[in-house]
Structure formats: C-alpha cells, structure tokens
Amino acid sequence: MTNIVNLRQARKAKARMDKAQVAQENRARFGRTKAQRLADTQEEQRRAALLDGARSESEEG
C-alpha cells in the first residue's frame, strides 16, 4: 500500500522548516551583542591603522 500524505499538514510542516531556516540565518547575521559589534569595529580600526602605519612613502605617490 502507498503512504497517504495530508497535503495541508505537509504544507504547514514545510512552512515551519522554511521559517526555522530563516530564523537560523538571522541569528547568525544579527544575533550579536552591542559589545561584540563594538569590539569588532575597534579591532578593524586598529588593523587599518596598523596597516596604514606600515606603508612606505614610495607607495603613496
């Protein structure tokens, strides 16, 4: 015998799976504290300043 599938339940299950996937992506993208974002910004600025300080004068012109 074949397996009977309730299409309404299957549709709802797929919608739940899609919603969970989007939520997982959003947690990865936006789920950071203000302190973490600030620390990353400061680290990026520090690296940029270090790189700018290491440039030689002959590269600028």
C-alpha positions as CSV (number, residue, x, y, z in Angstrom):
1,M,0.0,0.0,0.0
2,T,1.0,3.6,-0.5
3,N,1.6,6.1,2.2
4,I,-1.2,8.7,2.4
5,V,0.0,12.3,2.9
6,N,-2.2,15.1,4.2
7,L,-1.2,18.0,1.9
8,R,-2.3,20.6,4.5
9,Q,0.0,19.1,7.1
10,A,2.8,18.8,4.6
11,R,2.4,22.4,3.6
12,K,2.5,23.6,7.2
13,A,5.5,21.4,8.0
14,K,7.4,22.9,5.0
15,A,6.5,26.4,6.1
16,R,7.8,25.7,9.6
17,M,11.0,24.3,8.2
18,D,11.5,27.4,6.0
19,K,10.7,29.8,8.9
20,A,13.2,27.9,11.1
21,Q,15.9,28.2,8.3
22,V,15.3,32.0,8.0
23,A,15.5,32.4,11.8
24,Q,18.8,30.4,11.9
25,E,20.3,32.7,9.2
26,N,19.0,35.8,11.1
27,R,20.5,34.6,14.4
28,A,23.9,34.2,12.6
29,R,23.7,37.6,10.9
30,F,22.1,39.8,13.6
31,G,22.5,37.8,16.9
32,R,25.4,39.7,18.3
33,T,25.6,41.9,21.3
34,K,26.5,45.6,21.2
35,A,29.7,44.9,23.0
36,Q,30.7,42.3,20.4
37,R,29.9,44.6,17.5
38,L,31.9,47.4,19.2
39,A,34.9,45.1,19.8
40,D,34.9,44.1,16.2
41,T,34.7,47.7,15.0
42,Q,37.6,48.7,17.2
43,E,39.7,45.7,16.1
44,E,39.0,46.6,12.4
45,Q,40.1,50.2,13.1
46,R,43.2,49.0,14.9
47,R,44.2,46.8,12.0
48,A,43.6,49.6,9.5
49,A,45.7,52.0,11.5
50,L,48.5,49.3,11.8
51,L,48.4,48.7,8.0
52,D,48.5,52.5,7.2
53,G,51.4,52.9,9.6
54,A,53.4,50.2,7.8
55,R,53.1,51.7,4.3
56,S,56.2,53.2,2.9
57,E,56.5,56.7,1.4
58,S,57.3,55.4,-2.1
59,E,53.9,53.6,-2.4
60,E,51.8,56.8,-1.9
61,G,53.0,58.7,-5.0
